[in-house]
Amino acid sequence: MGRNLRRAIFAGLFVMGGLALAGEFIVKWADTQGPTHPSVVMAENLSKTLEEKSGGRIKIQVYPAGQFGSARELIEGVSLGMHEVVPDGPAMVGQFVPSIGITEAPYVWRDADHMIKTFNGPIGEEFSKELIQKTGMRIIGALYYGARHITSTSREIRHVKDLEGFKLRTPESDIYVAMADAWGAKATPSSFNELYLALRQNVVDGQENPIPTIVSAKFNEVQKYLVLSGHIVGTRIVLINEAFWQSLGKELQDMFKEELGKASEWHNKAIQEQEQALLAELEKGGMIVIRPDIEEFRKPVVESLPAKFESKWGKGMWDRIQAVK
């Protein structure tokens, strides 16, 4: 059975299921994050709000911690109509629509507000339209996931020149490798599961990740410096099955988007507060925090990456995003 046929069958079944319940719509919301992560707590709170405001017409059932499978499987499940909603990162979504990969590029965003405004505007609508056409999924929101920063075992990095020859572990992604190259660092792509040992044994000189990840993975045990480069504003895109979305009708669609927007504001604030609390914890624990001139790290990246990946991201897309105010 072909992929498109399977998608149509699943989508049709779910729409008919909603109609059979006399206007009651069950939204299965899947997530790879654990039950206490703000993303999951947000979905639980949204469930209560929507059920109350819709008079019981919309009910969200939240399935955290990858209960329905891996990140890719969760996205494919939404595409096929096996469940209705999933939030995930641009790198994963970009495997289906490559142009969306630009939303995880280093220094493409000025801050989280810039990212949210872009997704809520014409550019976000374009991404959503292409995603609908190719996968049967729609973008209905974007969440702040945390900023990525550099850590170093022993080298004090205050200027971009300090990264010359620095063995920087990166994810196995061409964008991250290009970023390291632009800094003059020696990109060392490797598995996250092997990273702690690689840092402890000096296989690499440092790595880059959001602060919550640095703490949860205990990288502070084997890293002396934290450099607040803020090179990537982490994003998670909220996807919904298009056939299910259309079955809701305009009134419930508008209600869903409005309440998701409010819930997203809570989520983003919770992530930012978590980052600040953990940063203070790292400093208290003895990690040396360096606050460099961000423009010095940004300049070599924006001078090389947009041209290098324009064929994938789309001609002029970088400049269009920068023009969003």
C-alpha positions in Angstrom: 0.0 0.0 0.0 1.5 3.4 -1.0 2.3 6.1 1.5 -0.3 8.6 0.2 -3.1 5.9 0.2 -2.2 4.9 3.8 -2.3 8.6 4.8 -5.7 9.1 3.2 -7.2 6.0 4.8 -5.9 6.9 8.3 -7.0 10.5 8.0 -10.4 9.5 6.8 -10.8 7.1 9.7 -9.9 9.7 12.3 -12.2 12.3 10.8 -15.1 9.8 10.8 -14.3 8.9 14.4 -14.6 12.6 15.4 -18.0 12.9 13.6 -19.2 9.7 15.2 -18.7 11.2 18.6 -21.4 13.9 17.9 -18.9 16.8 17.4 -16.4 15.7 20.1 -12.8 15.7 18.8 -10.1 13.7 20.5 -6.6 15.1 19.9 -3.8 12.6 20.5 -0.8 14.8 21.3 2.5 12.9 21.2 5.9 14.2 22.4 9.4 12.8 22.9 9.9 14.9 26.1 9.3 13.5 29.6 6.2 14.3 31.7 7.8 17.2 33.6 9.2 19.0 30.6 7.4 22.4 29.9 6.4 21.1 26.5 4.3 18.3 28.1 3.0 20.4 31.0 1.9 23.0 28.4 0.0 20.4 26.5 -1.7 19.1 29.7 -2.7 22.7 30.6 -3.9 23.4 27.1 -6.1 20.2 27.3 -7.9 21.5 30.3 -8.4 25.0 28.8 -9.7 23.8 25.4 -12.1 21.2 26.9 -13.6 23.9 29.1 -13.8 26.7 26.5 -15.1 24.3 23.8 -17.7 22.9 26.1 -16.2 19.5 25.8 -15.9 19.5 22.0 -12.1 19.3 22.0 -10.2 16.9 24.3 -6.5 16.5 24.2 -4.9 13.2 25.3 -1.1 13.7 25.9 1.4 10.9 25.3 4.9 12.0 26.5 8.3 10.3 26.6 8.1 8.8 23.1 5.2 6.4 23.9 4.4 6.3 20.2 8.0 5.8 19.0 11.0 7.9 18.0 10.9 11.5 16.9 10.7 10.5 13.2 8.0 8.0 13.9 5.9 10.5 15.8 6.1 12.9 12.8 5.2 10.2 10.4 2.3 9.2 12.7 0.9 12.7 12.4 1.3 12.6 8.6 -0.6 9.4 8.4 -3.3 10.4 10.9 -2.3 7.8 13.5 -2.3 10.7 16.0 -3.0 14.3 15.6 -0.3 16.6 17.1 3.5 16.5 17.7 6.0 19.2 18.5 9.6 18.6 17.2 12.7 20.4 15.9 13.4 21.9 12.5 16.2 19.3 11.8 13.7 16.5 12.0 10.9 18.3 10.2 13.4 19.5 7.6 13.9 15.9 6.5 10.5 16.2 4.9 10.7 19.8 3.8 14.4 20.9 3.4 13.7 24.6 3.3 12.5 24.5 7.0 16.0 23.6 8.0 16.9 27.3 7.9 14.9 27.8 11.1 17.7 25.9 13.0 20.6 27.7 11.3 23.0 29.6 13.6 22.3 33.2 14.1 19.2 33.2 11.8 17.2 34.4 14.8 17.9 37.6 16.8 16.0 36.1 19.7 12.9 33.9 20.6 10.5 36.8 19.8 11.9 37.1 16.3 11.5 33.3 15.8 7.8 33.4 17.0 6.9 36.4 14.8 8.4 34.7 11.7 6.5 31.5 12.2 3.2 33.5 12.9 3.7 35.5 9.7 3.8 35.0 5.9 7.1 33.0 6.0 5.6 30.6 8.5 2.5 30.3 6.3 4.7 29.4 3.3 6.5 26.7 5.3 3.1 25.3 6.4 1.7 25.3 2.9 4.6 23.3 1.6 4.4 20.9 4.5 0.7 20.4 3.9 1.3 19.6 0.2 4.2 17.2 0.8 3.1 15.5 4.1 -0.5 16.3 5.0 0.7 18.2 8.1 0.1 21.8 9.1 2.2 24.1 11.3 0.1 25.7 14.1 2.7 27.0 16.4 6.4 27.3 17.3 8.0 27.0 20.7 11.3 28.2 22.2 13.5 25.3 23.1 16.6 27.0 24.5 19.7 28.7 23.2 22.8 26.6 22.4 26.2 27.6 23.9 29.8 26.4 23.7 31.6 24.7 26.5 35.4 24.1 26.8 37.5 21.7 28.8 40.5 23.9 29.3 40.7 26.6 26.7 39.4 30.0 27.6 37.3 31.2 24.7 36.6 34.9 24.8 37.1 35.7 21.1 36.3 33.8 18.0 40.0 33.6 17.2 40.3 31.4 20.4 38.4 28.7 18.5 41.2 28.3 15.9 42.0 24.6 15.7 39.6 23.8 18.6 38.1 20.3 18.4 34.4 21.1 18.7 32.0 18.2 18.9 29.0 18.9 16.7 25.8 16.9 15.8 26.2 14.9 12.6 24.7 17.8 10.6 26.3 19.7 7.6 25.0 23.0 9.0 26.7 22.6 12.4 29.9 21.5 10.6 29.8 24.6 8.4 29.3 26.8 11.5 32.4 25.3 13.2 34.4 25.7 10.0 33.4 29.4 9.8 34.8 29.9 13.4 38.0 28.2 12.4 37.3 25.3 14.8 37.9 21.7 13.8 34.4 20.2 13.6 34.2 16.7 15.1 30.7 15.2 14.4 29.8 12.4 16.8 27.0 10.7 18.6 25.6 12.4 21.7 25.7 9.2 23.6 29.5 9.1 23.3 30.0 12.8 24.1 30.6 12.7 27.9 33.4 10.1 27.6 34.9 12.0 24.6 35.1 15.2 26.7 36.5 13.4 29.7 39.2 11.7 27.7 40.0 14.9 25.7 39.0 13.3 22.4 37.4 16.7 21.7 38.1 20.0 23.3 34.5 21.1 23.8 30.9 20.9 22.6 27.8 23.0 22.2 24.3 22.5 23.6 21.5 24.2 25.5 22.1 24.8 29.2 19.4 22.3 30.3 21.2 19.6 28.2 24.6 20.6 29.6 23.3 20.1 33.1 21.3 16.9 32.5 24.2 15.3 30.7 26.6 16.5 33.5 29.0 18.0 31.0 29.9 20.6 33.7 31.7 17.7 35.5 34.2 17.6 32.6 34.1 21.1 31.2 35.6 24.2 32.9 34.2 27.0 30.7 30.7 27.9 29.5 30.8 30.4 26.6 27.4 32.2 26.1 27.6 32.3 22.3 23.8 31.8 21.9 24.5 30.7 18.4 21.3 28.8 17.8 17.8 29.8 19.2 16.3 26.3 19.6 12.9 25.9 18.1 10.2 23.2 18.2 7.5 23.3 15.6 3.9 22.2 16.5 2.5 20.0 13.7 -1.1 18.9 13.3 -2.7 16.4 10.8 -4.2 18.6 8.1 -7.3 16.4 7.5 -8.1 16.5 11.2 -7.5 20.2 11.3 -10.0 20.8 8.5 -12.6 18.6 10.3 -12.6 21.0 13.3 -14.2 23.9 11.4 -13.2 27.5 11.7 -14.6 28.2 15.1 -12.7 25.4 16.8 -9.6 26.1 14.7 -9.5 29.7 15.8 -10.0 28.7 19.5 -7.3 26.1 19.2 -4.7 28.5 17.7 -5.6 31.3 20.2 -5.2 29.0 23.3 -2.1 27.4 21.9 -0.6 30.8 21.5 -1.3 31.7 25.1 0.0 28.3 26.3 3.2 28.8 24.2 3.9 32.1 25.9 3.8 30.2 29.3 6.0 27.5 27.8 8.6 29.9 26.5 8.8 31.8 29.8 9.2 28.5 31.7 12.1 27.5 29.4 13.8 30.9 29.8 13.4 30.8 33.6 14.8 27.3 33.6 17.9 28.4 31.6 18.6 31.3 34.1 18.2 29.1 37.1 20.5 26.4 35.7 23.0 29.1 34.7 23.2 30.3 38.2 23.5 26.7 39.4 26.5 26.1 37.1 28.3 29.3 38.2 27.7 28.4 41.9 29.1 25.0 41.2 32.4 26.5 39.9 31.9 26.6 36.1 33.5 29.8 34.6 30.9 31.6 32.5 32.2 33.8 29.7 29.9 36.4 28.1 31.6 37.3 24.8 30.8 39.8 22.1 28.1 37.9 20.2 28.7 39.8 17.0 32.3 38.6 16.8 31.0 35.0 16.7 28.0 35.8 14.5 29.9 37.7 11.7 31.9 34.8 10.2 28.9 32.5 10.2 26.5 34.9 8.4 29.2 35.7 5.9 29.4 32.1 4.8 26.4 29.9 5.6 23.5 31.6 3.8 25.3 31.4 0.4 26.4 27.8 1.1 22.9 26.5 1.9 20.8 28.8 -0.3 19.9 26.0 -2.7 18.4 24.1 0.2 16.8 26.9 2.1 15.5 28.9 -0.9 16.9 32.0 -2.7 16.5 35.1 -0.5 14.9 33.3 2.5 17.7 34.3 4.9 17.3 38.0 4.0 13.5 37.7 4.3 13.8 36.3 7.8 16.3 39.0 8.8 13.8 41.6 7.6 11.0 40.4 10.0 10.7 43.0 12.8 
